[in-house]
Amino acid sequence: MKGFVRQDQWLSLCGLNCGLCPMRLGGHCGGCGAGNQSCRIARCSLEHGGVAYCFQCGAYPCDRFREQDPYDSFITGLNRLRDMEKARRLGPEAYGREQAQKAEMLQYLLAHYQDGRKKTLYCLAVNLLELPELRRALEQAETAPEGERPARLAQALQAAAAARGVTLKLRRKPKQTKQSGGEHP
């Protein structure tokens, strides 16, 4: 979208933690203001004076923020409203520092505990859990024999998520099934 540019690539305009997204980490997305230029929320930002975060808009919270999104894309939106409020309360700079610590943790997990199947799990855990929970899970994994550490970390992250009441799985939109037999409803 012409004219839409953002400086902060950690937290999107609408509250997604883009710095912790597997698409962004893989270089497949430039982030908010450099990636999805057709975003309807970016258009809304421009219509409301070019706010950097939705919480800075005079109309916030608008209908887009009345309830939680039921599905995720490549990154979870589960904490989007909570994270938006936290960024508003702390300020974008302080929130960004916390996200930088989480991104550092995620990079560490991917570099030292990746067995080829856990990137999404780690991205979700770092998004949905707090830093102390992540550190405790990592400490538990480091007590396991080296070959068992990724599995032990996954178990510890799942246990921390369960204690918080969240599932470390993306909430995907159900696929529509085709009716068989050629009949129309």
DRENDO-1510 file (C-alpha; in Angstrom, 1 decimal, always signed):
<recs>
REC; n; res; u; v; w
REC; 1; MET; +0.0; +0.0; +0.0 .
REC; 2; LYS; +1.5; +3.3; -1.1 .
REC; 3; GLY; +2.6; +5.5; +1.8 .
REC; 4; PHE; +2.4; +2.8; +4.5 .
REC; 5; VAL; +5.8; +2.4; +6.2 .
REC; 6; ARG; +6.6; +1.4; +9.8 .
REC; 7; GLN; +9.8; +1.5; +11.8 .
REC; 8; ASP; +8.9; -1.2; +14.4 .
REC; 9; GLN; +9.2; -4.6; +12.8 .
REC; 10; TRP; +8.8; -6.5; +16.2 .
REC; 11; LEU; +5.2; -5.6; +16.9 .
REC; 12; SER; +2.7; -5.2; +14.1 .
REC; 13; LEU; +0.2; -2.5; +13.8 .
REC; 14; CYS; -2.5; -4.8; +15.1 .
REC; 15; GLY; -0.5; -6.5; +17.9 .
REC; 16; LEU; +1.1; -9.6; +16.3 .
REC; 17; ASN; +4.6; -10.3; +17.5 .
REC; 18; CYS; +6.1; -10.4; +14.0 .
REC; 19; GLY; +9.7; -10.7; +15.3 .
REC; 20; LEU; +8.7; -14.2; +16.6 .
REC; 21; CYS; +7.0; -15.4; +13.4 .
REC; 22; PRO; +8.4; -18.4; +11.5 .
REC; 23; MET; +7.7; -16.7; +8.2 .
REC; 24; ARG; +9.6; -13.6; +9.2 .
REC; 25; LEU; +12.5; -15.7; +10.7 .
REC; 26; GLY; +12.7; -17.6; +7.4 .
REC; 27; GLY; +12.9; -14.4; +5.4 .
REC; 28; HIS; +9.5; -15.0; +3.7 .
REC; 29; CYS; +7.9; -11.8; +5.1 .
REC; 30; GLY; +9.3; -8.3; +5.5 .
REC; 31; GLY; +7.0; -7.5; +8.4 .
REC; 32; CYS; +4.3; -5.0; +8.9 .
REC; 33; GLY; +4.9; -2.1; +6.6 .
REC; 34; ALA; +7.4; -4.0; +4.5 .
REC; 35; GLY; +5.5; -7.2; +3.8 .
REC; 36; ASN; +1.7; -7.4; +3.3 .
REC; 37; GLN; +1.1; -4.1; +1.7 .
REC; 38; SER; -2.6; -4.8; +1.1 .
REC; 39; CYS; -3.4; -5.2; +4.8 .
REC; 40; ARG; -6.8; -3.7; +5.6 .
REC; 41; ILE; -5.5; -2.6; +9.0 .
REC; 42; ALA; -2.6; -0.7; +7.3 .
REC; 43; ARG; -5.2; +1.1; +5.2 .
REC; 44; CYS; -7.2; +1.9; +8.4 .
REC; 45; SER; -4.0; +3.3; +9.9 .
REC; 46; LEU; -3.5; +5.6; +7.0 .
REC; 47; GLU; -7.1; +6.7; +7.3 .
REC; 48; HIS; -6.5; +7.6; +11.0 .
REC; 49; GLY; -3.4; +9.7; +10.6 .
REC; 50; GLY; -0.8; +6.9; +10.2 .
REC; 51; VAL; -0.7; +5.6; +13.7 .
REC; 52; ALA; +2.1; +3.2; +14.4 .
REC; 53; TYR; +0.0; +0.9; +16.6 .
REC; 54; CYS; -3.7; +0.5; +16.7 .
REC; 55; PHE; -3.8; +1.4; +20.4 .
REC; 56; GLN; -2.6; +4.9; +19.5 .
REC; 57; CYS; -5.8; +5.5; +17.4 .
REC; 58; GLY; -8.6; +7.6; +18.9 .
REC; 59; ALA; -11.1; +4.9; +17.7 .
REC; 60; TYR; -9.3; +2.1; +19.6 .
REC; 61; PRO; -10.6; -0.4; +20.6 .
REC; 62; CYS; -12.7; -0.6; +17.4 .
REC; 63; ASP; -14.7; -3.6; +16.1 .
REC; 64; ARG; -11.5; -5.3; +15.0 .
REC; 65; PHE; -10.5; -5.6; +18.7 .
REC; 66; ARG; -13.8; -6.5; +20.3 .
REC; 67; GLU; -13.1; -10.2; +20.3 .
REC; 68; GLN; -10.2; -12.5; +19.7 .
REC; 69; ASP; -9.5; -13.9; +16.2 .
REC; 70; PRO; -10.6; -17.6; +16.1 .
REC; 71; TYR; -7.8; -18.7; +13.8 .
REC; 72; ASP; -4.1; -18.2; +13.4 .
REC; 73; SER; -2.0; -17.6; +10.3 .
REC; 74; PHE; +1.7; -18.3; +10.4 .
REC; 75; ILE; +1.9; -16.7; +13.8 .
REC; 76; THR; -0.5; -17.0; +16.7 .
REC; 77; GLY; -3.0; -14.2; +17.4 .
REC; 78; LEU; -4.0; -15.8; +20.7 .
REC; 79; ASN; -2.3; -13.1; +22.8 .
REC; 80; ARG; -2.7; -10.3; +20.3 .
REC; 81; LEU; -5.1; -8.2; +22.4 .
REC; 82; ARG; -3.2; -8.9; +25.6 .
REC; 83; ASP; +0.1; -8.0; +23.9 .
REC; 84; MET; -1.4; -4.8; +22.4 .
REC; 85; GLU; -2.6; -3.7; +25.9 .
REC; 86; LYS; +0.8; -4.6; +27.3 .
REC; 87; ALA; +2.6; -2.5; +24.7 .
REC; 88; ARG; +0.2; +0.4; +25.3 .
REC; 89; ARG; +0.8; +0.2; +29.1 .
REC; 90; LEU; +4.6; -0.3; +28.9 .
REC; 91; GLY; +5.3; +1.8; +25.8 .
REC; 92; PRO; +6.5; +0.4; +22.5 .
REC; 93; GLU; +10.2; +0.7; +23.4 .
REC; 94; ALA; +10.0; -1.3; +26.6 .
REC; 95; TYR; +7.7; -3.8; +25.0 .
REC; 96; GLY; +10.2; -4.1; +22.1 .
REC; 97; ARG; +13.0; -4.8; +24.6 .
REC; 98; GLU; +11.1; -7.7; +26.0 .
REC; 99; GLN; +10.4; -9.0; +22.5 .
REC; 100; ALA; +14.1; -8.7; +21.7 .
REC; 101; GLN; +14.8; -11.0; +24.7 .
REC; 102; LYS; +12.2; -13.4; +23.5 .
REC; 103; ALA; +13.6; -13.4; +20.0 .
REC; 104; GLU; +17.1; -14.1; +21.4 .
REC; 105; MET; +15.6; -17.0; +23.4 .
REC; 106; LEU; +13.9; -18.3; +20.2 .
REC; 107; GLN; +17.1; -18.0; +18.2 .
REC; 108; TYR; +18.9; -20.0; +20.9 .
REC; 109; LEU; +16.2; -22.7; +20.9 .
REC; 110; LEU; +16.3; -23.0; +17.1 .
REC; 111; ALA; +20.1; -23.1; +17.1 .
REC; 112; HIS; +20.6; -25.6; +19.9 .
REC; 113; TYR; +17.3; -27.6; +20.2 .
REC; 114; GLN; +16.0; -27.9; +16.7 .
REC; 115; ASP; +15.5; -31.5; +15.5 .
REC; 116; GLY; +13.8; -30.5; +12.3 .
REC; 117; ARG; +10.2; -30.6; +13.7 .
REC; 118; LYS; +9.9; -28.0; +16.4 .
REC; 119; LYS; +10.2; -24.6; +14.8 .
REC; 120; THR; +6.5; -23.8; +15.1 .
REC; 121; LEU; +6.4; -25.2; +18.6 .
REC; 122; TYR; +9.2; -22.9; +19.7 .
REC; 123; CYS; +7.7; -19.9; +18.0 .
REC; 124; LEU; +4.3; -20.5; +19.7 .
REC; 125; ALA; +5.9; -21.1; +23.1 .
REC; 126; VAL; +8.0; -18.0; +22.9 .
REC; 127; ASN; +4.9; -16.0; +21.9 .
REC; 128; LEU; +2.5; -17.4; +24.5 .
REC; 129; LEU; +4.7; -18.0; +27.5 .
REC; 130; GLU; +6.6; -15.6; +29.7 .
REC; 131; LEU; +10.4; -15.4; +29.8 .
REC; 132; PRO; +10.6; -17.0; +33.3 .
REC; 133; GLU; +8.5; -20.0; +32.1 .
REC; 134; LEU; +10.7; -20.3; +29.0 .
REC; 135; ARG; +13.9; -20.2; +31.1 .
REC; 136; ARG; +12.6; -22.9; +33.5 .
REC; 137; ALA; +11.7; -25.2; +30.5 .
REC; 138; LEU; +15.2; -24.7; +29.1 .
REC; 139; GLU; +16.8; -25.5; +32.5 .
REC; 140; GLN; +14.8; -28.7; +32.6 .
REC; 141; ALA; +15.9; -29.6; +29.1 .
REC; 142; GLU; +19.5; -29.0; +29.9 .
REC; 143; THR; +19.4; -31.7; +32.6 .
REC; 144; ALA; +18.6; -34.4; +29.9 .
REC; 145; PRO; +21.3; -36.3; +28.0 .
REC; 146; GLU; +22.2; -34.3; +24.9 .
REC; 147; GLY; +20.3; -36.5; +22.4 .
REC; 148; GLU; +17.1; -36.2; +24.5 .
REC; 149; ARG; +17.1; -32.5; +25.0 .
REC; 150; PRO; +14.8; -31.4; +22.2 .
REC; 151; ALA; +12.1; -33.9; +23.4 .
REC; 152; ARG; +12.6; -32.8; +27.0 .
REC; 153; LEU; +12.3; -29.2; +26.1 .
REC; 154; ALA; +9.1; -29.9; +24.1 .
REC; 155; GLN; +7.7; -31.7; +27.1 .
REC; 156; ALA; +8.6; -28.8; +29.5 .
REC; 157; LEU; +7.2; -26.2; +27.2 .
REC; 158; GLN; +3.9; -28.2; +26.8 .
REC; 159; ALA; +3.7; -28.5; +30.6 .
REC; 160; ALA; +4.2; -24.8; +31.1 .
REC; 161; ALA; +1.6; -24.1; +28.4 .
REC; 162; ALA; -0.9; -26.5; +30.0 .
REC; 163; ALA; -0.4; -24.8; +33.4 .
REC; 164; ARG; -1.3; -21.5; +31.7 .
REC; 165; GLY; -4.3; -23.1; +29.9 .
REC; 166; VAL; -3.0; -22.8; +26.4 .
REC; 167; THR; -2.2; -25.2; +23.6 .
REC; 168; LEU; +1.0; -24.9; +21.6 .
REC; 169; LYS; -0.6; -25.6; +18.3 .
REC; 170; LEU; -1.7; -23.1; +15.7 .
REC; 171; ARG; -5.5; -22.7; +15.5 .
REC; 172; ARG; -6.1; -23.5; +11.8 .
REC; 173; LYS; -9.3; -22.8; +10.0 .
REC; 174; PRO; -11.0; -26.1; +9.2 .
REC; 175; LYS; -10.8; -27.2; +5.6 .
REC; 176; GLN; -14.1; -27.4; +3.8 .
REC; 177; THR; -14.9; -30.9; +2.6 .
REC; 178; LYS; -16.3; -31.5; -0.8 .
REC; 179; GLN; -19.6; -33.3; -1.0 .
REC; 180; SER; -19.5; -36.6; -2.7 .
REC; 181; GLY; -22.0; -38.0; -5.3 .
REC; 182; GLY; -22.5; -34.7; -7.2 .
REC; 183; GLU; -25.6; -33.7; -5.3 .
REC; 184; HIS; -26.2; -30.1; -4.3 .
REC; 185; PRO; -27.6; -29.2; -0.9 .
</recs>
